[in-house]
Amino acid sequence: MASLKAAFDKAVADSKNLPEKPDNATLLQIYSLYKQATVGDVEGKRPGFTDMVGRAKWDAWNSIKGKDTDEAMKEYVALIESLK
């Protein structure tokens, strides 16, 4: 478990120094996996039409609701590694 947390923390740091900015769909995937791994399932109401970015983030996070924290960490690490 400690090694997964270390790998996740390294991937978080690496995500800030990717060679090029990922497309929006990939950025939403990174965001949702990070939030699922660090916070858990999304809570609260879906943002309204005027908050397009918040709504997209909420939808992406909500789409992986129920995913185990360790699984979200593993997928996050794998995604960041694939973008290097």
C-alpha positions as CSV (number, residue, x, y, z in Angstrom):
1,M,0.0,0.0,0.0
2,A,2.8,2.4,0.9
3,S,4.4,1.8,-2.5
4,L,1.1,2.6,-4.3
5,K,0.8,5.8,-2.4
6,A,4.4,6.7,-3.2
7,A,3.8,6.0,-6.9
8,F,0.6,8.0,-6.8
9,D,2.4,11.0,-5.2
10,K,5.2,10.8,-7.8
11,A,2.6,10.7,-10.6
12,V,0.8,13.7,-9.2
13,A,4.2,15.6,-9.2
14,D,4.9,14.3,-12.7
15,S,1.5,15.4,-14.0
16,K,2.6,19.0,-13.5
17,N,5.6,18.5,-15.8
18,L,4.2,16.6,-18.8
19,P,6.0,17.3,-22.1
20,E,2.7,18.6,-23.7
21,K,-0.7,19.5,-22.3
22,P,-3.2,16.6,-22.7
23,D,-6.5,17.2,-24.5
24,N,-9.6,18.1,-22.5
25,A,-11.0,14.6,-22.4
26,T,-7.7,13.3,-20.9
27,L,-7.5,16.2,-18.5
28,L,-11.0,15.3,-17.2
29,Q,-9.9,11.7,-16.8
30,I,-6.8,12.8,-14.8
31,Y,-9.0,15.1,-12.7
32,S,-11.7,12.5,-12.0
33,L,-9.1,9.7,-11.1
34,Y,-7.3,12.2,-8.8
35,K,-10.5,13.2,-7.0
36,Q,-11.7,9.6,-6.7
37,A,-8.3,8.5,-5.3
38,T,-8.1,11.4,-2.8
39,V,-11.7,12.3,-1.9
40,G,-13.8,9.3,-2.9
41,D,-17.2,9.4,-4.6
42,V,-18.5,12.8,-5.8
43,E,-21.0,14.5,-3.5
44,G,-23.3,17.5,-3.9
45,K,-25.4,18.7,-6.7
46,R,-24.3,18.9,-10.3
47,P,-23.3,22.4,-11.3
48,G,-25.7,24.4,-13.4
49,F,-25.5,25.2,-17.1
50,T,-23.6,28.4,-16.5
51,D,-20.7,26.6,-15.0
52,M,-19.6,24.5,-18.0
53,V,-16.2,23.6,-16.6
54,G,-17.5,22.6,-13.2
55,R,-20.3,20.6,-14.8
56,A,-17.8,18.7,-17.0
57,K,-15.5,18.0,-14.0
58,W,-18.5,16.8,-12.0
59,D,-19.7,14.6,-14.8
60,A,-16.3,13.0,-15.3
61,W,-15.9,12.4,-11.5
62,N,-19.4,11.0,-11.2
63,S,-18.8,8.6,-14.1
64,I,-16.3,6.6,-11.9
65,K,-18.4,6.7,-8.8
66,G,-17.9,3.6,-6.7
67,K,-14.4,3.0,-8.0
68,D,-12.0,1.7,-5.2
69,T,-9.4,4.3,-4.0
70,D,-6.5,1.9,-4.8
71,E,-7.9,1.2,-8.3
72,A,-8.2,4.9,-8.9
73,M,-4.6,5.5,-7.8
74,K,-3.4,2.7,-10.1
75,E,-5.3,4.0,-13.1
76,Y,-4.0,7.6,-12.4
77,V,-0.4,6.4,-12.2
78,A,-0.8,4.4,-15.4
79,L,-2.4,7.3,-17.2
80,I,0.3,9.8,-16.2
81,E,3.0,7.3,-17.2
82,S,1.4,6.9,-20.6
83,L,1.5,10.7,-21.1
84,K,5.2,11.1,-20.4
